[in-house]
Amino acid sequence: MALLEVEDVRRSFGGLVAVDRVSFQVIPGQIKGLIGPNGAGKTTLFNIISGLLRPDAGRVRFEERAITGFKPYQIARAGISRTFQNPSLFLQMSVLENVMVGRHNRTRWEFAGCGLRFPGQPKEERAIHAAALAQLEDLGLARWAAWPAGALAFGQRRMVELARALATEPKLLLLDEPASGLTTKEKADLAQLIRKIRDRGITVLLVEHDMSVVMGLSDDILVLHNGAAIAEGVPAVVQNDPKVVSVYLGGDFQNVIAGKKPPMWLR
């Protein structure tokens, strides 16, 4: 049974078709890669799945439940969380407070209860604090818990955003270019961390431009071009698909994976 089903989804902006009748599935326990050039529709597709955009046609199902048109907080409560291409943090808040924001999605008390300090709310707030701190410790970020998020380096901000996404206790984690801007060592550490997250029972859907990262991590890959799916399968199949090799990688796939030659869309 599929965890996520995207069925014939289409989205346009004026006369530009950003996502053109795309269908695919994500299986529980899978790391699925989503690749394609800039403008291929990857982030638009992520925005549709996470509720930031509504499709013009088609539907999205999660755990066999239609979630098309759900608001982002409803989708997060259903069990889907995400990160963004550029870390989206509250820079004046502490690292710990940023992660606690994600944890509030799993609590009983809303704004009124927190403001009026209803019985049970302080205890729940302490539990949120403890759970957020445990998440930071798990990702090796506890030493910066009291720091303002804006004082961190770019790679550290990415990890804080990941910690916040994990604090929602997702069943499906959407990662939008998580290796962008990271050093070679940070990319290797990230790949190891993503495998660890998958081993904890969290399914991963990954958008990534770094071919060595996506090919080394993914169990299955979907390739988009001009908003449409042109190839799908295990990495060995995708990297030998004639459309992928000729259109995207200039016929020199192995050098792209090895990092000796960038994909055509990055030149």
N, C-alpha and C positions, 0 to 999 in steps of 0.2 A: 504494500500500500504506500502511495506517495505521501510525503509530509506536505509538500507544496506542489500545487498544480496551477500553471499559468496556461490559460486556454484561449488561443486566437485573439490575443490582446493587441489593440491598436490605439495609438495616441498621436495626434497631430497638433502642431502649433501654427495656426494660419494655414498656409499652403505647404508647410514642411511636415512630412510624415516622419516622426521620430522613432516610433515603434510600429512595425508593419506586420500584423497578424502573427505574432510570436507565440509559440506553444512549447512548453517544456515541463519537466517534472524534477523535483528534488526528493531523493529517497532518504529516509531516516538514517543517520549515521554517516552520511556522505559529505565529502568536501567537493562541491561542484564549482568549477571555474567558469567565468563569463568573460570572454575576450572580444576585442574588436577595436577598430581605430577610433580616434576622437570623433564624436558625432554619430557613432554607430547606434546609439540608443541605450547604452548600458545603464547610465545613471537614471535616465527617464524610466527605465524598467524597474530599477530599484525604488524610485519614488512612487511608482504605481503599487508595488508590492507593499511598501511601508505606509501607504495611505496619504502621502504628500500630494499625489496627483490621482485623478480619477481617469480611467481609460475611456476612450470614445466608444470602444466596443470590446467584447470579450469579457472574461472574468478570471478572478484569482480565488483559489480555494486553498485553505489551510486546515489540515486534519479533517478533510472531507467537508468542511464548512465554508460556504461562500463568504468572503470578506471584502469583496469589491464594494467600494464606497464607504468602508469603515473609516473613522477618523484615526489619525496616528496613535493616539493614546489607547484606543480600543484594540488596534492591531498589536500594540506592545503588550497589553494585558492578555491577548490571546496567545502570546508566546513568540513574537517576532521582534527582534531588536536589530539595530544597525549602527554603523559608524559612517562618517562622511569623508569625502576626498580631502577636505581641509578640516582638521579637528575643530569641532564646534563646542567649546567649553565656556563656562562663566569665568572669565580671566581674573576677576577681582575676588572670587571665592576661593577657598582653599581646595586643595586636591581632594581631601576627604569629603568636603561639602559637595563637590561636583559628583562624586560617586554616590553620595547619599541621595542626590536628586533622582538618580536612576532607581534607587531602592524604594522610593516613595510609591512607585507604581504597584508595589506588592503589599501595600498597607491598607488598613481599614479607614483611618481617619483622614479626612480631607481638610480643606482650608479652615472651615468653621471650627472643627474639632481641635485642630492645632492651636488656633487663636484663643479659644475658650478653655483649653486645657481640660477637656473632659476626662473623667476617670478612665484609666487605662492608656491614655495617649502618651504620657511621659514614659511609661514602660516600653511602649512600642517605639518611641523615638530612640530610646537607648538600644533597642534591638536593631534598628536601622543603622545606628552608629557602629555597632559591633560588626554587623554584616558587611558594611562598606569597608571598614578597616581590614576585615579578614580578606576581602577581595583584593585590596591593595597589597597585602602581605603575600597573597598567592601570586601576584604579578611582579613582586619585587619592588613595589613602589611605596611601601610603608614609611620609609625614611623621609619622604617628601609630603606626608599626609597634611602637615600644617602649612605648607608653602602655598602662596597664591599660584593658581594654575598658570597665570601669565608669566611667572618667573621661570618656568620650565623650558628646556630645549624642545625643539620640534618633535623629535622621536619620543621624548617622555610624554608630551601632550597626546600623542597618538595612543600610548599605552593607557593614559588616564581615561581617554574616551572609550577605549576598549573595556576598561574596568567598569565604567559606568554602564555600558551596554550589557555586560555580563551580570551586573547587579540586578537587572530586571528578571533574572532567571529565565532566559529565553530557551525555547526549543529549537529555534532557527535563528542563526546570527548572520546578518548581511554585512560584509566587509567591502567597503568601496575604496579600492586602491590603498590598502593598508601599508604597502611597502614603499609608497611614494615618498621621496625625500629622505629615506633611511640609508645608513651606511651599509656596506657589505656585511659586517658583523651583525648589525641590527636586523637585517633581512633574514640572516640565518637564525637568529634568536626568535624572530617573529614566526618563521616557518615551524620551528619546534613548538612554540606556544600554540599555534593554530592546531597542530596535531594533538597537543595535550587537551585543548578545548574539545576537539572532536571525541577524544577518548573519554571525556567526562559525560558524553551522551548528547552533546550539542551539535546539531547539523549546521554546516557552514555553506553559504553561497558567497562566492568571492569574485569581485571584479579586480583585475590586476593587469598592468602593462608589462611588468617584468616577467618575461617568458620563463626564465630559469625558476622563478618562484612558483608561478602558476602551474607549470608542467611538473615540477617536483612535488607539488602538494595535492593536486586535484585527482580525484577518482574518475571524474567525468567532466567534459568541457563542452560549452556551447559557444559557437562563434557567430557574432552579429556583423552584418555589413549593410550600411544604409537602412538600419532599422529592422532588417529581416534576418532570420536565422539561415546560415548557409552550410553549417556543419555542426555535428554533435557526436560525441563518443568519448572513449577513453583517450588519454593523451597520445598514445602510439598511433591511434587511428587518425586523430585530428592533425597531428604534425605531418602526416603523409597524405592528407586530403589535397587533391590538386588545386581546388579553389583557394584553400588556405595558403598553400605554398606559393602559388603564383600571384594571387591578388594581395596578400598581406605581408608575406615574408620574403618576397623577391626571389624565391627559389633557393634560398640559402638558410634553411631552418636550423640546422645544427649550429651554425655560427651565432644565430640569434639566441638560442638557448644558452650557449656558452658565454654570452655577453660580449662577443667580439664584433657583433654587427647589430645595430638597433633595428627593430621592425620598421617597415617602410613608413608607417604613420608617425614615427617619431623623428624621421630624418628632416 
